[in-house]
């Protein structure tokens, strides 16, 4: 019985990456090109994600942004004390964004943002060594954020937005049972929603400087009546019902971002930013099954820790029609090395970015960016299943978007 409880614990842990295993900050191609910096930048409607305080200080009356990125990610695993290796064959991730905003007068701007700040996909072979932890997973969270921003004076803007978050996840994994029909499996599907907020302050103490802060709240995603389909030997169907439902609370962590931007010359913009992501909300994971609850219900430790990310970025305007951007940052993994699972392989990562904007006609811009992540090879372990080894990753994420303002 204890083995079954641990088994189901590992199954639902796979869903926790929906909340925290992989955060996607690719929410504006201009900002991505500058090391994913956006808090101290005034780049029109996309400020609704990065800093609503800057929205009322946008340089035009109307601003629209639409774009997406394409995450090309692979992970490899080498099992401890063995020559066994495996590689994931992940589908392409497609985070996207849409922003539309306008000034209703000199003091107030309104807008609506739709973006995807959490999501990931991973696909391993069905019979790989870690198939008891995961075979494949697909997850995404979508935020819808109506926003209002106030221009207090020429130097100070404040703003905020209410967030409606909705998401879904699907997971397949093997179970530690088999019969004449082969190895047992489980398919989990669930969705949830809840509310949060995003607030920001944008301050220009002098003409060429901007200092800014933004806070996006934690959102607790409530999953109710998720579907759990078990393919197990008939002898176990009394203990593990083939068709079941579950509920869980999955936190999407809060973010605090602080940044400074300097227009060093007429053509050169320099920005730095420091981001804190409050992953420590993952001290444990709790879930409840509708059937056989006393046996299957469980709470297990995760012990994630908060992460600090320093960023730097540059933009150089060659002309009114062409701007070039580069940047970089370092992102430390928030995971506990003793509770590390391969649904989303989160390692200490260095990143380089680049991008440009081209304006073929007045007011219409084509924005391109590319992100290259260098995950640092690391030994990790999932203690409850005594499954460990060395992981390494490689991720490239090109992106393209269209911006229009007038």
N, C-alpha and C positions, 0 to 999 in steps of 0.2 A: 504494500500500500504506500509506503514511504517513497518508493521509486516512482510510482505513478504521480504522486504529488510533486516531486522534483521535476518530473517530465513536463507536467502542465505548467509549472512555473517557468521553465525555459521557453515554452511555447509563447506565453504571453509577454515574456521579456522581449521577444522579437518585435512586438508591437511598440515597445517604448522608443524605438528609433523614430517612430512617427512624431514623437515630441522632441527628442534631443540628440539623437545620434548624428544628425546631419542638418545643419542650418544653411540655408541658401540665401546669400546676400546679393545675388545677381539681379538686382531690381532696378537697374538703370545702366545702359551701356556707357554713357559718359562717365559715371562714377566708377564703374568697373575698370575702365581704362586707367584711372588714377588710384589704383590699389584698393578699390571698393570704398573709397572715401566719399561721403556725401554730406555729413552733418554741417560743416562750415562752408558749404558751397551753395550758391544761389543759381540753380540751373532749371528754373521753371517748375512745371507741374510735378516733376519727379521728387521735389522736396517733400511731398506728402509722406513718402516713406522715410526719407533720411532725416528730415527736420521740418515739421509743419510751420515752425516759426518763420522760415524763410519764404513761405509761399506768398505772403502779402507784399513782399519786397521784390517779387519777380519783375523783370524789366519790361514786360509786355502786358497787355490787358488780358490776353487769352493764351493758353499754353496746353499742348497735347503731346503725350509721349506713348508710343506703343512699341513693344519689342520682346525678344525672347533670347535665351541662351540655349546651347546644346552641350550637355555635359557628357563627355566621352571618358569614362572611368573604368579602370581595371584594378583588380587586387590579386595578389598572389600569396599563397600560404605554403610554408614548409613546416611539416610536423616535427615536433621535438623528438630528438633521439631516433630519427628515421630519415630515409632519403625520399619520403613521400612529398610530393608537391601538387598543388592544385591552383587553378586560375579561374577567376570569375569571368563571365561573358555578359556584362551588364547591358541592358537596353539603354538607349540614349535618353538622358533626362532632359526635360524641356521646361524649365521655369520661365514664366512669362510675366509681363506687367502691362498695365494700361493706366494712364493718368490723364485726367482732364480737369482744368481749373480756369477760373476767370475772376477778375476784380469787379466787384459790384460798385465800388467807389474807391477813393484814394486810400481808405483806411482798412477795408475789409476785402478778403478774397475767399472764395468758396471752391471746393473741388471734390472729386470722387476718385479714389484709387482702388485698383484691383491688382493684387500681387501674390506671389507664392513664396513665402519666406522659409518654409520647411518642406522637405520632400527628398526622396531618394529611391533608387531602384538597384537591386542586386540580384544576380542570377548565377548560382553555382550548379555544377552537375548534380543530377539527382542522387548519384551514388558516391559523392565525394565524402571524405572522412568526417566532415563536419555536418553531414546531412541531418543529424539529430538536433542541430541548432537551427539550421535554415537550409532550404534548397533555393527558394527565390522569394523576393518580397518587392512590393510596389506600393509606394505611399506618397501622399501629397496633402498639403494644407493650403487653402486659398483664403486670403484676407480681403474683405471688402470694407473700405474705410472712407466714409464721408468726413470731410475736413473743413475747418474754418480757421482763418488766420487773421490777426490784427496787426496793422502797422502802427505801433504806438507813436513813433516819430521817425525821422529819417535814419535813425541809428538802431532802432530796436523793433523787432518783430516777434510776436508770440503766436503760437497756434497749437491746435490739437485736433484729434479725430477719434471717433468711436469706431471700434473694429468688430465686425462680425466675422468670426473664423469658422470655417467648415473644412472637414477633411475626411479622407477615407484611406483604408489600408487593406491589402490582401497578402497573405503569407501562406506558403506551402513548406512543409518540413516532414522529415521521416520520423517515425516512432520506433522505440526499441523493442518492437515485437514483430514477428513474422509467422507465416503459415504457408500452406501449399500455394497460396495466391501471391506470395511475395511479402515484401516489407510493408508494415503499416505506415499510414500517412495521415496528416491532418491538413485541412484547408481552413483558414480563418479569414473572415471578411467583416469589417466593421466601419462605421462612420460616426462622426460626432461633430458638435458645434458648441460655441460659447462666445462671450463678449469680452472685449478688452479695450485698450486705449493707447494712443500715441501722442505725446506732447513734446514741444520743442521751443527753444529760445534761440534767436539769431541776433547777434549784436555786432555793430560796426563802430568801434570806438573812434577810428579815423577812416578816411576814405579807402585806403588800400588794405585794410585789415578786417577780418571777420573772426569772431569768437562765438562758438555755438555749443549747445548741449541738447541732446534728445533722449527721451526715455520711452521705450515700448514695453508695455506691461506684460507680465506673465498671463497666459491664458490656459485655464484648465479645460481640456477637451474631455467632455463626458461621452463615453461610448456606451450606448444602451442597446441591448438586444442584438449584439453582433452575432453572426452565424459561425458556428464551429462544427465542421463536418469531419468526422473521424472514420477512417477505413481501418478497422482493427479486427483481429480474430473474433469469431462469434462467442468464444468463451469469455471475452472481456467486455461484451456489449452491456452486461449488467452493471459493470463498474464505470465504463466510459461509454455513455450513450452515443450511438452513431451520429445523431443530430442533436445539437445542443445550442444554447445561446449563452452569452456572457456580457458582463458590464465591467467597465474600468474607468478610472480617472487618469488622464495622461497630460502632464503639464508641458506647455510650450514656454520655455524660460524667458524671463525679462532681459532686456538689453539696455545698457546705459552707454551712450556715445558722447565723447567730448572732442572737439576739433578746433583747429586754427588754420586759417587760410590767409596768404599774403600775396597780393599782386606785386611781385618784386619789380617787374618792369612792365611796360605797356603790353608786352607779348607773353611774359612768363608768369604763370600762376603756380605757387607752391602751397601744398597743404599737408598737414599731419593730423592724425586722429588716433584716439585711444578708445577701444571698445571693451566693455565688460559684459560677458554673458553669464547669467546667474544659473548655471547648470546644477548647483547644489540642491535644487528642488528635487533631484533624483536620489534621495537617500534610500528610498525603497519603492517597490512596485506592488500594488495590491489589485486583485481582481476577484470577481465573483461569477460562478457558473450557476445557471438556473437549475440544472439537474445535478444530483449527487454533490450538492454544495459543500457539505461538511468535509468530504474527502478531497475535492478538487480545489476549493478555495485556498488561497495562499498569499503570503506576503514575504518578499525576499529583498535583501539589501542590495543597493546599487552603489552608493557612496561616490557619486560624481562630485566634481569640484568646480568652482567658478573658473572661468577662463578670461585672460587678459590678452588683447590683440593690439599691438602697435602697427600703424600704417603710415606710409608716406607716398605722396603722389605729385606729379608735375603735369602741367598743361602748357603747351607752347602754341601760340596763334601765329601761324605763318601769314595768314591773311584773314579777311572777313569770311572767306569761303572754306578755310581749312584749318583745323586745330588738331594737334598731335598730343597724345597723352601716354604716360608711363607711370608705373608705380610698383609697390611691393609691400608685403606684410609677413608676419610670423604668427601662426595660429597653433597654440598648444592644445593637445587633445584633452578633453574634460573627463575621459573615461577612467575608471578604476582598472588597473592592469590585471586584477584578480577576477574581474567580472566582465571580461571583454568578449563580445560575440561578433561574428562576421557578417551580420546583416548589413551594417554600414561600417566599413573599416575606417575608423577615425584615429589617425596617427598625428604626432607632432608634424606640422607642415609649414614649409616656406613657400611663398608664392610670388610670382612675377606677373605683371599685367601690362597691357598696352592697348591703345585704341586711337580712333580718330573720328572727327565729324567733318562731313563734306556737305556744303550747301550749294546744290546745283542751280537752285533758283532762290530768290529772296524768301526768307521765313521758313523754308523747308530744309530740314537737315536729315542726312543719313548717318547714323551712328554705328560704328563697328567697335567691338572690343574682343580681347582674347585673354584668358586667364590660364596660367600654367601652374599646377600644384606639384610640389615635390615632397611626398610623404616620406618621413624618415623611418627606415626599416627598424622594426622593433619586435621584441619578444613579448607576447601577450598570453593570457591564460583565462579560461572560464572554469573557475574552481569547482562549482557544483557538478560538472560533468568531467572534470579532470581532462579538459581538452585544451591543449596549448601548442604554440608554435610561433614561428616568425612571420610577420605580415609586412608587406610593402605595397605601395599603391602608386599609380600614375594617373593623373587627371588633366585633361585639357578641355576648356570650355570657351568656344567661340560664341559671339553673340552679335545680333544685328537689331537695329531699331530705327524708327522714323520719329522725328520730332517736328512739330509745326507750331508756330507762335505768331501772333500778330497783335 
